[in-house]
Amino acid sequence: MADVNLNALIDGLSGRVGKNIVLRQRGGRTFMGTRPTASTNVSDKQLAQRERFQQAVRYARTSLLVPAVKAEYDAAVKEKEFLTAFTAAVTDFLKAPEIASVDVSVYKGAIGNVIVVRSTVDYKLISVKVSIQQPDGTEMESGDATSAGTRVEWLYAATKALPIAAGWKVVVTAMNRPGVSVTKEQVL
């Protein structure tokens, strides 16, 4: 799609021109492209993706009715990540959250040792759960990490003294507002 600049004739127009040209307005800019055509043969994957997108739209519409949630998505718009809060909410639903790192350098198995989990984007995560496991997957300790001021960094303070051995691991599960979760493991 072409971005139309400095053309007084079509600036601000939207809609179909002739049979094949479509003008659209996004963020105060005029875009020109070809008219979309509907496919008559739709695969199962396309149907599944359409349903997923419809769920994302429903999520965005309902979540933006909550003032605190809308404020967070509006903040993403102000940071120029998205054109609208609606787009930010839809993207939040469609993209899984990301765990940038799990820092276990301070954790030595003692009570109060801290494990630091970092995310890539501030508004993405709403909860982070940490589990300390033996090599066979037996859970020795688990709990919720707390936000360290922003939701980019989360801290988990150990509540048990554990005899850490080779192969032990920290399993972190992070969830975003729409309920999409991601898991990351870090060997101790």
C-alpha positions in Angstrom: 0.0 0.0 0.0 1.4 3.4 -1.0 1.6 6.4 1.4 0.3 9.5 -0.4 2.1 12.7 0.5 1.5 16.3 -0.4 -1.4 15.6 -2.8 -4.1 18.1 -2.2 -6.5 16.4 -4.6 -6.8 13.2 -2.5 -5.5 14.3 0.9 -8.2 13.2 3.5 -10.2 11.1 1.1 -11.1 7.5 1.8 -13.0 4.9 -0.1 -13.0 3.3 -3.5 -11.9 5.2 -6.6 -12.9 3.4 -9.8 -12.9 -0.4 -9.7 -9.4 -1.2 -8.3 -8.1 1.7 -6.2 -8.9 2.2 -2.5 -7.9 5.1 -0.3 -7.6 4.7 3.5 -6.9 7.1 6.4 -4.6 5.9 9.2 -3.2 8.2 11.8 -3.9 11.3 9.8 -2.2 9.9 6.7 -3.7 8.9 3.4 -2.8 5.4 2.0 -3.6 4.2 -1.5 -3.8 0.5 -2.5 -5.6 -2.0 -4.6 -9.1 -3.2 -3.8 -9.0 -6.4 -1.7 -10.6 -9.5 -3.2 -12.3 -12.1 -1.1 -11.1 -15.7 -1.5 -13.7 -18.3 -2.2 -11.6 -21.2 -1.1 -10.8 -20.9 2.6 -8.6 -23.4 4.4 -9.0 -24.7 7.9 -5.9 -22.7 9.0 -7.5 -19.5 7.5 -10.7 -20.2 9.4 -8.8 -20.8 12.6 -6.8 -17.5 12.2 -10.0 -15.6 11.4 -11.6 -16.9 14.7 -8.4 -16.0 16.6 -8.6 -12.5 15.2 -12.2 -12.2 16.1 -11.4 -13.2 19.7 -8.7 -10.5 19.7 -11.2 -7.9 18.5 -13.7 -9.0 21.2 -10.9 -8.8 23.8 -9.9 -5.3 22.7 -13.4 -4.0 22.7 -14.2 -5.2 26.2 -10.8 -4.5 27.8 -10.8 -0.8 26.5 -14.0 -0.3 28.5 -11.9 -0.6 31.7 -10.3 2.8 32.4 -7.1 1.5 33.9 -6.5 -0.9 31.0 -7.3 1.7 28.4 -4.8 4.0 30.1 -2.1 1.4 29.7 -2.8 0.9 26.0 -3.1 4.7 25.5 0.4 4.9 27.0 1.7 2.5 24.3 0.1 4.8 21.7 1.9 7.8 23.2 5.2 5.9 23.0 4.5 5.6 19.2 4.4 1.8 19.3 0.8 1.8 17.9 -1.6 4.1 16.1 -4.5 3.4 18.5 -5.2 1.8 21.9 -7.4 -0.7 20.0 -4.5 -1.8 17.9 -2.3 -2.2 21.0 -5.0 -4.3 22.7 -5.4 -6.5 19.6 -1.7 -7.0 19.3 -1.4 -7.8 23.0 -3.9 -10.6 22.4 -2.3 -12.0 19.3 1.4 -11.8 20.4 2.6 -14.0 23.3 4.5 -12.2 26.0 8.3 -12.5 26.0 10.6 -13.2 28.8 13.9 -11.4 28.0 16.0 -13.0 30.8 15.9 -15.0 34.0 18.8 -13.8 36.3 19.7 -16.5 38.8 23.2 -15.1 39.6 22.2 -14.0 43.1 20.3 -17.2 44.0 22.4 -19.7 46.0 19.6 -21.7 47.6 19.2 -19.5 50.7 16.1 -17.9 52.1 15.7 -14.4 50.7 17.9 -14.9 47.6 16.4 -13.1 44.7 15.6 -14.4 41.2 15.1 -11.5 38.6 12.8 -12.0 35.6 12.8 -9.4 32.9 10.2 -8.8 30.2 10.7 -7.0 26.8 7.7 -4.6 27.1 6.3 -2.8 30.2 2.6 -3.3 29.7 2.7 -6.9 28.6 3.0 -9.0 31.8 0.5 -9.0 34.6 1.7 -12.1 36.5 5.0 -14.0 36.8 5.2 -17.4 38.6 8.6 -18.9 39.6 9.2 -22.6 40.3 12.5 -24.1 41.5 12.8 -27.7 40.4 15.1 -30.7 40.6 16.4 -32.1 37.4 13.5 -34.7 37.2 10.9 -31.8 37.4 10.1 -32.3 41.1 9.0 -28.9 42.4 10.9 -27.8 45.5 9.5 -24.2 45.9 7.2 -22.0 43.9 5.4 -18.7 44.2 4.5 -15.4 42.5 7.2 -12.8 41.6 6.4 -9.2 42.4 6.8 -6.2 40.1 9.8 -4.1 40.8 8.0 -0.8 40.0 7.4 -1.5 36.3 6.3 -4.7 34.8 9.5 -5.0 32.9 11.4 -6.4 36.0 9.9 -8.9 38.4 11.5 -10.2 41.6 11.1 -13.5 43.4 12.6 -13.9 46.9 13.2 -17.5 47.9 11.2 -18.8 50.9 13.0 -22.1 51.6 16.6 -23.0 52.1 17.4 -25.6 49.4 20.5 -27.7 48.8 21.0 -26.7 45.1 22.8 -29.3 43.0 23.8 -29.7 39.4 20.9 -29.8 37.0 18.4 -27.9 39.2 16.4 -25.3 37.3 14.2 -22.3 37.6 11.0 -22.4 35.5 9.3 -19.1 35.0 5.7 -18.8 33.6 4.7 -15.3 32.6 1.1 -14.3 31.6 -0.2 -11.2 29.8 -3.5 -9.4 30.3 -5.4 -11.5 27.7 -4.3 -14.7 29.5 -1.6 -15.8 27.0 1.3 -17.4 28.9 4.9 -18.3 28.1 7.4 -20.4 30.0 11.2 -20.2 30.2 13.7 -22.4 32.0 17.0 -21.4 33.4 19.4 -24.1 34.8 21.1 -23.2 38.1 
